């Protein structure tokens, strides 16, 4: 069976990671969550005081963050349950990447064109040998425009906010549903309206609205696409 690239794009908290993980396990592919790369850099910037959060105001050292992209070692590793984890300079930071503070600033950091170019090169290097399920915002449009299967995932913002809220609660992160909803609204606007690599559905991407779908129903829909319509398996 030939190896392919599966590109999954879509809005925040649409379950892209869950779908990508299920597909990678089923196909024995690598799962690359590109959003984790930007979140890891945001976390690194916060730790080094390049982002100083002052509530309604903030201070961001853009140049330091862009330079750091060449110095930070980002790796994807699988744990004993075959779950992909993000490692930053050999530290497992996966559970720290969805904190409210990282979520607040990642959309601001990820719009820097020079930073995106550096990260995209890393992503292309990872997926060049194929056999990869890569998720993000610009995989099908910028990173791998010739991917054999492109999916665009969406869901209602209320459903997405509830999903993210429950995820944060399970991680022990205290927040309000209204704050999560507001953060998603801001992230949607930033992702869709940025000048460099905005989030949008490319013409050959298949739209999946999972507002009313279970995780298994969404997974089975994609497997059916791979088997029949796309004839890729």
ZIPENOR-V248959 format. One record per run of one state. SS is the DSSP state (h for helix, s for strand, l for the rest). FROM is the first residue (numbers start at 1). TO is the last residue. If there is no record, write none. Layout:
BEGIN
ss->SS from->FROM to->TO
ss->SS from->FROM to->TO
END
This chain:
BEGIN
ss->l from->1 to->4
ss->s from->5 to->10
ss->l from->11 to->15
ss->h from->16 to->27
ss->l from->28 to->29
ss->s from->30 to->33
ss->h from->34 to->47
ss->l from->48 to->50
ss->s from->51 to->54
ss->l from->55 to->56
ss->s from->57 to->60
ss->l from->61 to->61
ss->h from->62 to->68
ss->l from->69 to->73
ss->s from->74 to->78
ss->l from->79 to->83
ss->s from->84 to->88
ss->l from->89 to->90
ss->s from->91 to->92
ss->l from->93 to->93
ss->h from->94 to->96
ss->l from->97 to->99
ss->h from->100 to->109
ss->l from->110 to->112
ss->h from->113 to->127
ss->l from->128 to->131
ss->s from->132 to->136
ss->l from->137 to->138
ss->h from->139 to->143
ss->l from->144 to->148
ss->s from->149 to->154
ss->l from->155 to->156
ss->h from->157 to->170
ss->l from->171 to->176
ss->h from->177 to->193
ss->l from->194 to->205
ss->s from->206 to->209
ss->l from->210 to->214
ss->h from->215 to->229
ss->l from->230 to->233
END
